């Protein structure tokens, strides 16, 4: 199933899926007060019937040794999805403000915990408005969903598996080149990347207006980075959010992948783990 749905297709749908708004500000610190920018944006206007789910508190666990956005508890995800009205057989569409960074995290988390039919609104809220979709400030009543969260339904990497994949397969680092190279590090205490990783900045997965590249364009992009489906592929980033965006783009290109949820913010908690710096000279692959 295509993991993306266009605003036009959603508007034309005869049966409305469960809608979940996960608008989130990447620069807002984990654990920010709940008058956070994402909730403010939702309150200012959202798709009719959409429920707000908070990325920091409902799609991630508390920051710590597991990274800045570790896996949430199954009970936390279950409660959030039941509140949104999700049942075992529900079709779900998740969206954020535009470029799907937060929506991709929701897409991955929901699949990991067993939601079988979940897609991301391509272009997000901005695309919905551009297509003439209705916007409301009405907040729907809490749903009475029956979904039961069961973890482990899609592949996930831990630190050891990420290191092995970097050596034997393709491990894509979704961060900006300067962070990959260790030239700057605005969020984590240590700069650099996992040795053997391939830099594939997530922003290149989408156009300036937040729509994903076509499947053919994504396949060409990933093939140029060595991720052509011939070897196992994984993704990581700073805290496991943009890595999910990479996994979503790979899925749209027809390439299965695993996500290292702890990502760089967990990797650096063990001083014995190796760290590489510098920009690669060929094919984006470091040594």
N, C-alpha and C positions, 0 to 999 in steps of 0.2 A: 504494500500500500504506500502510495506517495505520502511522505510525512508532512507535506505542505498542502494548504488549501488557499485558494485565492479569495479575495473579498467578494468578487463577483459570484463565485461558486457558493460561498456561504450565504450571500443574499438570495440566491436562487434556490437554496435547499428547501425542500418541502417539509422535512423534519428537522427541527432546530436541535443541534447538539447541545450538550452542557457547555457553557461558555465560562472560561476562567481567565481573569485579568491578573497578570503577574508583573505589571509595570514596576520597574525597579531602577534605582540609580546606582550604577556600578561604583561610583565614587563615594557613596554613603557607607560609612563603616558598619561592619557586622554588629548587630545588637543596637542599632540606632533607635531612638524613641519611635513609637508607632505613629507619630505625626510625620512619618517619613515621606520623601518625595513621591514614592510609588503610590501610596495610599492617597496623598493629596491629588495626584493626577487622576486617579480613579474617581474620587469624589467630585472632581470638576467635570467629568464626563466619561462615559464608557458605553460599551455595547449593551443594548437592552437585555436584561436578564443575566448579565455577567456577574459572577461572584469574584471578589478580590481574595487572592491567596498571597501571603507574604513570603517572599523568597528567603529572607534571613531567618525567620522563625518557624516556617512551615515546610520549606523545601530544603532546609539545611539544619544541621545540629549546631550546638554552641561551638564557637571557635575554640581551638586548643591544639593538642598534639596531633589531631586528625586533620589539621588545616583550618583555613578561614571559613570554609563552607563545607564541612564534612557531611556525610549522609545523615538525614534526619531519622528519627525513630519511626518504625512502621506505624505505631499508634498515632503519631503526630500527622503523618500523611493521611492516614485513614480518616482521622477526625476532620481534616480540612476538606477532603474530597466528599465525605458524607454531608458536610455543611453546604457544599456546592451542589448537592443532589446527585452525585455520581453513584450508579449501581454497577453491578458486575458487567452488564451488557451495554453500558452507556457509550455513546460516541461523544468524545470530548474535543473541543478546540481551545487551545491556549493562545494568548497573545500578549504583547506588551506595546510600548509606545510606537516602535518603528522597526528596529533592525533585528528583533527576535533573540537578542542575547539572553534575556531573562526567560522568554518563552521557551527557548531551547532547553534551558535547565529544567523547566517544568515538564517539558516533553520527555526528557530522559528520566527524570525522577518518577514520573507517573508510569512509564514503561517498566522501569526497574521494579516497581512495587506491584505490577500486574495489570495495569490498565491496557487493554488490548487494542482499543481504537482511539488513538489520540493524535491529533494533527496540530500544526502551528499555522496561524493565520499569516500568510506571506505578506510582509510589509506592515503588519501590525495595525494598530489603531489608525495610523495615518492613512494606510491603504483603504481601510473601511470608510473613513470620511471622504476620501477622494472618490470612492465608488458610489457615493450618495447614501451610505448607510446611516441609519438613525442613531442619534447619540442621546443618552439620558443621564440624569443625575440620580434617578430613583435607585435605591438599593434594594435588591430582592430579599425576601424573607429567607431565612436559613432553610436549606433543603433537608430532606430526610432520606439521604442516600443509604444504601446498604453495602457499599463496596468494602471488601476486606483486603487489606494490604498484605501482600506476600512478597518479601524481598527476594532479589536474585534472579529476576526474570530476563535480564539482559546482561551481557558481559561487563565486568568491572575489574579494573586493575588495582592491585596494591603496589607499594613501592618496589618490591622485589620483582613482580611481574612487569612493571614498567621498565625497569632496568634491563630485564631479559629481552623484552620486546625491542628496546632501543638497539640491542646488539644483534638480534636475529630477524626482526621484522622492520616495521616502520612506526616510529613513535613521533607523532606530530606535536610540536609545541605551538600553541595557538596565540601566543603573546606577540607583542610588537617586536621588531628586530632589535631595537636598542635594549629591551629587557632580556631577550634571549641572549644577546651578546654580553650581558652583565655591565653595560655602560651606564645604565640608570636602573634604579629599583624603587619605585614610589610606594610600594605596599608591603613588601616583605623585607626581613632583616638581612637577608643574604642575596646577592645578585648572581646571575648565571643561569645555567640550564643543565638538564640531565645529559651526561655524555652519550653521544650517539643519536640524540634527538634531531629532528628535522624542523626547521623553523617554517611555519605556515600560518602567518598572521590571519586571524579569523575575519578581520575586516574585509579581506579580499574575497570572502564568500558571497558578499552582497553588493548591490549597486548603491549609488549615492542616496537613493530614496528608500533603501532598506529592503528591497526585494532580493531574493536569492538569485544567483546566476542560474541559467538553464542547466538541466542535467548534463548535457553535452559539455558545456563550459566547465562545470564542476569536475567532470571526469577528466578533462584535459588538464585542469589545474592540478588535481591530485596525482595524475599520472606523471606529470613533470617533476613531482616531489618524491616519486618512487612508490606512491600508493595507488597501484593499478589493479589491486585485487589478487596479485600473485603471491603476496606475503601477508601475514597478519598485520592489522593496522590498529593503532591506539592513538589516543589524544590526551593531552594534559594542558594546563594553563597555569595561572597563578593560584586559583582557589577552587577550580572545578566548575566554573560557570561557563566561560567561553569555550572550554573543552567540550561541553555539551553542544554548543553551537557548531563546533567542528564535526562532531558525531552526526548532527542533523544534516549538515551539508554532505557528508560522506554518504549517509543513507539516501539522500535525494539523488546522489550520483550512482546509487546501486552498490555501494561498498559498505560491508559490515565492519564495525569497529567496536573497540572497547574503550571505556573512559577511566582514567586515573583520577578518581574523585578528589583525593587528597591533594594532588597536584604539587606544584612547587612549594606551596606554603606548608605542606606536610613533609615533603622530601628534605627540606632544610632543618627539620627538627632533630634529625640524627646526624651528628657531626662526622660520623664515619662514612656517610654516603658521599660519593665523589661529586664534584661540581666542575663543570666546564664553562669557559668564557670565550668571548671572541666570536666574530662572524665567520661562518664557513666560507671557503674560497670556491667550492664547487658544489652544485646540486643541493645547496642548503644543508648538507649533512655535516655535523660536527665530528670531531675525533676525541 
